[in-house]
């Protein structure tokens, strides 16, 4: 049985270790999110390029931005 009134805690060192670990997890999560967004965008560009390559050559139908205003 311990009869002394000494309290043992983690103190400042324990706080700094936990804070450093939390900071590392936050930075890793941010980096992971950035990389996933970049990979998703690269995949979208690749799929769009594939779609463009697979379209048969021929007359293109004018889009809304290609049509001329008859009143102009």
ZIGI-V740724 format. One record per residue. N is the residue number from 1. RES is the residue in one letter. OMEGA is omega in radians with two decimals (NA if undefined). NEAR is the number of other ideal C-beta (glycine too) atoms within 10 Angstrom. Layout:
n = {N,N}
res = {RES,RES}
omega = {OMEGA,OMEGA}
near = {NEAR,NEAR}
This chain:
n = {1,2,3,4,5,6,7,8,9,10,11,12,13,14,15,16,17,18,19,20,21,22,23,24,25,26,27,28,29,30,31,32,33,34,35,36,37,38,39,40,41,42,43,44,45,46,47,48,49,50,51,52,53,54,55,56,57,58,59,60,61,62,63,64,65,66,67,68,69,70,71,72}
res = {X,X,X,X,X,X,X,X,X,X,X,X,X,X,X,X,X,X,X,X,X,X,X,X,X,X,X,X,X,X,X,X,X,X,X,X,X,X,X,X,X,X,X,X,X,X,X,X,X,X,X,X,X,X,X,X,X,X,X,X,X,X,X,X,X,X,X,X,X,X,X,X}
omega = {-3.13,-3.12,3.12,-3.12,3.13,3.14,-3.12,3.13,3.14,3.08,-3.09,3.13,3.12,3.11,-3.13,3.11,3.14,3.12,3.13,3.10,3.12,3.11,3.12,3.11,3.14,3.13,3.11,3.10,3.12,3.13,3.12,3.12,3.13,-3.14,3.13,3.09,3.14,3.13,3.13,3.13,3.12,3.11,3.09,3.11,3.13,3.13,3.10,3.10,3.10,3.12,3.14,3.14,-3.09,3.13,3.13,3.11,-3.14,-3.13,3.13,3.05,-3.11,3.09,-3.12,-3.13,-3.12,-3.10,-3.14,3.11,-3.10,-3.12,-3.09,NA}
near = {2,6,4,5,5,5,5,6,7,10,8,8,8,10,11,11,11,11,10,10,10,10,10,10,10,10,10,10,10,10,10,10,10,10,10,10,10,10,10,10,10,10,10,10,10,10,10,10,10,9,9,8,7,7,8,4,5,6,5,8,6,9,7,5,5,8,8,7,5,5,4,4}
